[in-house]
Amino acid sequence: MEIGDLSTLLVWAAATAFTIALVAYTVDLARLTDNAQRRQPQVADAEAATGARSLVGVGVAGAASAARAGGSADPARGAGDAGRARVDSAVAGSTQDVALGRSPRAEGIARSTTYLGVVMLFAAIVLRGFAAGRWPTANMYEFTLVGVLVATLVLAIVQRRRVIAFVGVVVMGIAVTALVVALESFFVRADAVRPALQNYWLVLHVGVAISATGIFTVAFAAAVLQVMRDGRETGRSHLTTPWRRADGLRQAFSGLAVTGPQFRWVDQVPEARRLEALSFRLNAIGFVLWTLTLIGGAIWAEDAWGRYWNWDPKEVGTFIAWVVYAAYLHARTTRGWGGRKAAYFVFVGYAAVIANFTVVNLAVSGMHSYAF
């Protein structure tokens, strides 16, 4: 078996490992959903019973204390404060109970298969480089492999302490889809590249762009979960309020509202502000790398074509994505934009990155077309 064929076989093996991880994350998420739905009535009963006991007990204690002091007391106020404290304690305990409904076996399988897939994909990329006799980032197939490697590696690092099943489902879903599409549609035999790509900038420029794309992928998943968590915390959903137009469509999909009982599992994930902070940190790192991608591409263009900027579709697409992420960072750090507004910027930015990789490469001709 040739080295290139062994590399392809390892890619298929990595895709299989990631598929198992995807299934395990899905099982964990389903377990959380089922557990949350079963425990919610118990939590409501516990809150009601605790509140009633608090009102009675604290009211009597407040009245007795006021009688001893010879003054008056407001038992309702004291009852309210103590009652809220006990209810909060009961809710916290109930949240921990929901967390106990996780599936340790599924989480263990997801972790181990994620690590296994990362190792096999890394080995496949290394063998691909040996087979081609160059750095393996010269075409869409290789770009996809390295991008998936970065995304899954970042996922493994982010979830090293606590598994967030939904983030795992999103990232692994994207990873498996990308690998299968790469193997079926983008695959080319390992070979040397054209003279224009035989340059150290192939390592710097393309490698940094791939790393940024992988980081943006995990940040996107965190932003999606942030919006869902925010909807649960605030009780807001566009599917629960009438639309001016196409309200029948809204009613048809109203059962998918994140505020509904089927999304009670969202209550066990980190708070929206923590997810937003995670997404912001990842996007900030990705933005720095994307900036280096833009600068490095301009320098390489001047060396190869004699101009720093050629208005090539690939260059324009990269710049558009850079502008979106720059606006996101600016709005969040200097204008105080947060919550859903910030997340929507992340959605648009990630869509621009993916469109630049797929639509621009496959449907638009330009000076970068020869590389794919």
Protein Blocks (a to p, Z undefined) as FASTA:
>chain_A
ZZklmmmmmmmmmmmmmmmmmmmmmmmmmmmmmmmmmmmmmmmmmmmmmmmmmmmmmmmm
mmmmmmmnopacdfklmmmmmmmmmmmmmmmmmmmmmmmmpcfklmmmmmmmmmmmmmmm
mmmmmmmmmmnopacffbfklmmmmmmmmmmmmmmmmmmmbccfklmmmmmmmmmmmmmm
mmmmmgccdddddfklmcfklmmmmmmmmmmmmmmmmmmmmmmmmmmmmmmmnopafklp
ccfbhklmmmmmmmmpfkbmklmmmmmmccfklmmmmmmmmmmmmmmmmmmmmmmmmmmm
mmmnopabgoiaklmmmmmmmmmmmmmmmmmmmnopahjllmmmmmmmmmmmmmmmmmmm
mmpgcfklmmZZ
